[in-house]
Amino acid sequence: MANQAITAAVTQLKQEHIRLCKELERVDKALSVLGSLEEATAPVKPGPKGKAVVAAKPKRKISAAARKKMSDAARARWAARKKEKTPAK
């Protein structure tokens, strides 16, 4: 009787696997349709199994001057915060 229960569970899991694969195919098709709308804005390169993959956006470069301004502002914030936390004697 335990073997029958296991066999039934395995059969049910296989059916669920098939259903999920079909669902994933529908999602992939929907994504490819939506991705084709995006082609004008994002470069597409072939990925695994020949499926199209949207290329990652290139990282933006920050100038040294902008980086210095950001670090100075961060130091000023931390100094102000440290000043607030020090107890008055």
RASUL-V57454 format. One record per residue. N is the residue number from 0. NEAR is the number of other C-alpha atoms within 8 Angstrom. D_FIRST is the distance of its C-alpha to the first C-alpha in whole Angstrom. Layout:
BEGIN
N_NEAR_D_FIRST / N_NEAR_D_FIRST
END
This chain:
BEGIN
0_4_0 / 1_5_4 / 2_6_5 / 3_7_5 / 4_8_6 / 5_8_9 / 6_8_10 / 7_8_11 / 8_8_13 / 9_8_14 / 10_8_15 / 11_8_17 / 12_8_18 / 13_8_20 / 14_8_21 / 15_8_23 / 16_8_24 / 17_8_26 / 18_8_27 / 19_8_29 / 20_8_30 / 21_8_32 / 22_8_33 / 23_8_35 / 24_8_36 / 25_8_38 / 26_8_39 / 27_8_40 / 28_8_42 / 29_8_44 / 30_8_45 / 31_9_47 / 32_8_48 / 33_8_49 / 34_8_50 / 35_7_53 / 36_7_54 / 37_8_55 / 38_9_56 / 39_6_60 / 40_5_59 / 41_8_57 / 42_8_57 / 43_9_54 / 44_8_53 / 45_8_50 / 46_8_47 / 47_5_44 / 48_4_43 / 49_6_46 / 50_7_45 / 51_9_48 / 52_8_49 / 53_8_51 / 54_8_54 / 55_4_54 / 56_4_57 / 57_4_60 / 58_4_61 / 59_4_64 / 60_4_66 / 61_6_68 / 62_6_72 / 63_6_73 / 64_6_75 / 65_8_72 / 66_9_70 / 67_8_73 / 68_8_74 / 69_8_70 / 70_8_70 / 71_8_73 / 72_8_72 / 73_8_69 / 74_8_71 / 75_8_73 / 76_8_70 / 77_8_69 / 78_8_73 / 79_8_73 / 80_8_70 / 81_8_71 / 82_7_74 / 83_7_72 / 84_6_70 / 85_6_73 / 86_5_74 / 87_3_78 / 88_2_80
END
